[in-house]
């Protein structure tokens, strides 16, 4: 993984892009990993590096994800309820473009 991070930083430097290293985190998902491994990102045009913080859960796009891949979708369910109350007809194919995972969220409920 460290080699991949280094390649990603080199690619970003080549294209003159910058990472906000304070927002970069490490989350171990499934399987076995080395508990003592520390992942770093090199600072642009420097030999110093930043150690990435390890997290057991992280919020992205309003959804909390844990290292066991369980997502908290309470906010998503609130938005789904708002959409259901607002529209009288819903087409799953159309809604896929508007709401991520629409069919997964509604597969067990009636419309």
N, C-alpha and C positions, 0 to 999 in steps of 0.2 A: 504494500500500500504506500509506503514511503516513496518508492521509486515513481509511482503514479502521481503522487502529489508534486514531486520534483519536476516531472515532465509537464504537469499542468501549469506550474509556475513559470517554467521556461516558455511554454506556449503563450501565456499571458504577457510575458515580457516582450516576446517577439512582436506581438500585436499591440503593444503599448497599452495593455489593460492592467488594472490593479485589483487585487483582492482586498477586501476589508477583513484582515486576519482576525479581528475581534469577533466577527460574525461566523467564522469558520470553526466548526466543532467536529468531534469524532464521536460516532455512536456505533458500538459493536452490535451487530444484528445476527442472531443465531450462531450456531456452530461454536467452535473453540477458537479462542484468540489468546495471544500472549498478553497477560495482565501487566507485564512490565514494559511493554513497547510504548514509546512516546512518539507521536507523530509531529513533525514540524513543517513549517512553511518558511522558505527563505525570503528575506526582504529584498525587494527589487534593488538591483545594483549594489548589493552588499553581501558580505559573508556571514552576517548574523541571521539568526532564524528565530521564529516565534513558535513555542510549543503550543499545539492546539489543545483546547480544553476538551475533556471527555464528559459526555452527558449520557444519562440513562433515558432521558426523554427530552423532546424538543418540539417547539411549536413552529409550524410552517403553514402559511396560507390559512391560518385560523384553526388548524387541526393539530392536536397534540399527538405525537407519535412516540411510542416507547420502544425500547430495545427488543421487546417481544413482539413487535409489529402490531400492537393493539392501538387502534386509533380512537380518540375521543371525538365523536362527531356530533356533539350536542349543538354546536353552532350551525353545522350543516343541516341538522334536522330542523332547527329554527327557520333557516332560509327555505328549506323544502316546504315547511308549513306555510310560510308566507306566499310562496309560489302557488301552492295548491289553493289557497284562499283567493288569490288574485285572478287566476285564469280558469275558464270553464272547460277548455279543451287542452290537453297536453299530448304532444307527439314525442315519444321517447327519443327518436333519432334527432329531432330538432333540439330537444332539451340537453342532449349529450354535449352539444356545442356551448350551451349556456351554463350548465352546472356539472362540474366534474363528478364522475361516478353516478350519474343520475339513475341509470338502470340498476346498479348495485344497491342503491339506497331504497328503491321502490319495488324491488323484485318480490318482497314478502308482504306487500300491502296492496290493498285495492285502491283504485283511483276513483 
